[in-house]
């Protein structure tokens, strides 16, 4: 993971209910992003200094489109 491992913790888990779950902690900011696949939806939850700040749900297809658009080279 290179330089990212110095400032970020990345964990991928499968919950007991079978849902895929990823968390990314920004150690410097004490911030956390949790992403969980729930059926055909993606749920994103952010925490800052241990307080839940946002919760956002979107369809899996839209999440996949966003990901593809972000990693494409648009030069």
N, C-alpha and C positions, 0 to 999 in steps of 0.2 A: 504494500500500500504506500510505500514511500513516505513523503512528508506528511501525508494526511494522518498517518497513525500517531503523529506527535500531538495533534490537537483534537482528533475525533476518535470516538469509539463507535464501531459498526457491529451490530448484532443481527443475525437472521435466525428466526425461530419458527417452529410450527406449534401453534397453540393446541391444547388438548382437544378442541373442537375441530381441528384440521385446518384452520385458517392460517395462511402464511403471514408472518409478522416481521417487520424490520424496524430497528431503532438506530438512530444516529445521534450521538451526544457530542455537542461542541463543548469541550472541557473548559475553554477559556471564558465562554459566555454563560456557562452553566445552563445551556439550552438543550432541549431534546425534541427531536422529530420522530414521531411514530407513524408508520404506514402499515395498514392492515388490509388484506384482501378479504372481503366478506361477500362471497358469492360473485356476483357480477358488478360489485362496487368496490371502490378503494376509499378507505377512510384515513384522512390525515389529521393528526393531532399534534399541536405544538405546546411545549412547556418552556417557560423561562423562569429560572430560579425557583423551580418546583411548583409553580402555579400554572394550571392549564390556561392557555391563552386563546387558542382557536381549535375548532373541530370542523372539518370540511369533508363532505362526501361527494364523490363523482363517479359516473359510470366507468367501468374498466376500459371500454373502448376509447373514451375521451382521455383517460390517463395515458394509455398507450400512444395516442396521437400526440399528446403533449411531449412525451418522452422522445419520440422519434423526431419531432420538430426541433427540440432542444439540442439533440446530438448531431443533427445534420450540419454539414458545412455549407453555409449560405454565401460563400465568397464568390 
